Amino acid sequence: MFRPILATSLILLAASAGTAQLPSIVGMGADNAAGVLGYCVKNRLVDATSANAVLDKLNKKPGVKGSGAFKSGETGIIHAGKKDISLDSLKGDAKGKMCSMVLKQSASLL
């Protein structure tokens, strides 16, 4: 049986690891996703083989590489919803998790 104290402990453990409150990136555009994905590959935060396959397709979309959202993405800034997220502000394995989320979101934008 799953006890409430154990559940609370697991939630606190996840929060202390810096991954419990990862924001949604559903509103992310293809241009920003391409820039962020490039940042993630460059910083070895996501599997380069998988990411480069998606990144190549995103970069071929018209207007992607020339946009401001692409350029800020290259610096690790995610534009999603009303709030920007800086990957550099995340701690622990949260950066890698966010990059994995960006990779999944990017694939859905193709």
HULINUR-V488141 format. One record per residue. N is the residue number from 0. RES is the residue in one letter. SS is DSSP state (hx for helix, st for strand, lp for the rest). PHI is phi as a letter, one per 20 degrees, with the letter a starting at -180 (999 if undefined). BURIAL is 1 if it has 16 or more other ideal C-beta (glycine too) atoms within 10 Angstrom, else 0. Layout:
N;RES;SS;PHI;BURIAL / N;RES;SS;PHI;BURIAL
This chain:
0;M;lp;999;0 / 1;F;lp;e;0 / 2;R;lp;e;0 / 3;P;hx;g;0 / 4;I;hx;f;0 / 5;L;hx;f;0 / 6;A;hx;f;0 / 7;T;hx;f;0 / 8;S;hx;f;0 / 9;L;hx;f;0 / 10;I;hx;f;0 / 11;L;hx;f;0 / 12;L;hx;f;0 / 13;A;hx;f;0 / 14;A;hx;f;0 / 15;S;hx;f;0 / 16;A;lp;e;0 / 17;G;lp;n;0 / 18;T;lp;d;1 / 19;A;lp;f;0 / 20;Q;lp;d;0 / 21;L;lp;f;0 / 22;P;lp;f;0 / 23;S;lp;f;0 / 24;I;lp;c;1 / 25;V;lp;g;0 / 26;G;lp;e;0 / 27;M;lp;f;1 / 28;G;lp;e;1 / 29;A;hx;f;1 / 30;D;hx;f;1 / 31;N;hx;f;1 / 32;A;hx;f;1 / 33;A;hx;f;1 / 34;G;hx;f;1 / 35;V;hx;f;1 / 36;L;hx;f;1 / 37;G;hx;f;1 / 38;Y;hx;f;1 / 39;C;hx;f;1 / 40;V;hx;f;1 / 41;K;hx;g;0 / 42;N;lp;e;0 / 43;R;lp;l;0 / 44;L;lp;d;1 / 45;V;lp;b;1 / 46;D;lp;f;0 / 47;A;hx;f;0 / 48;T;hx;f;0 / 49;S;hx;f;0 / 50;A;hx;f;1 / 51;N;hx;f;0 / 52;A;hx;f;0 / 53;V;hx;f;1 / 54;L;hx;f;1 / 55;D;hx;g;0 / 56;K;hx;f;1 / 57;L;hx;f;1 / 58;N;hx;f;1 / 59;K;lp;e;0 / 60;K;lp;f;0 / 61;P;lp;g;0 / 62;G;lp;m;0 / 63;V;lp;f;1 / 64;K;lp;f;1 / 65;G;lp;e;0 / 66;S;lp;e;1 / 67;G;hx;f;0 / 68;A;hx;f;1 / 69;F;hx;f;1 / 70;K;hx;f;0 / 71;S;hx;f;1 / 72;G;hx;f;1 / 73;E;hx;f;1 / 74;T;lp;e;0 / 75;G;lp;n;1 / 76;I;st;e;1 / 77;I;st;d;1 / 78;H;st;e;1 / 79;A;st;b;1 / 80;G;lp;m;0 / 81;K;lp;e;0 / 82;K;st;c;0 / 83;D;st;e;0 / 84;I;st;c;1 / 85;S;st;e;0 / 86;L;hx;f;1 / 87;D;hx;f;0 / 88;S;hx;e;0 / 89;L;lp;e;1 / 90;K;lp;d;0 / 91;G;lp;m;0 / 92;D;lp;e;0 / 93;A;hx;f;1 / 94;K;hx;f;1 / 95;G;hx;f;1 / 96;K;hx;f;1 / 97;M;hx;f;1 / 98;C;hx;f;1 / 99;S;hx;f;1 / 100;M;hx;f;1 / 101;V;hx;f;1 / 102;L;hx;f;1 / 103;K;hx;f;0 / 104;Q;hx;f;1 / 105;S;hx;f;1 / 106;A;hx;f;1 / 107;S;hx;f;0 / 108;L;lp;e;1 / 109;L;lp;f;0
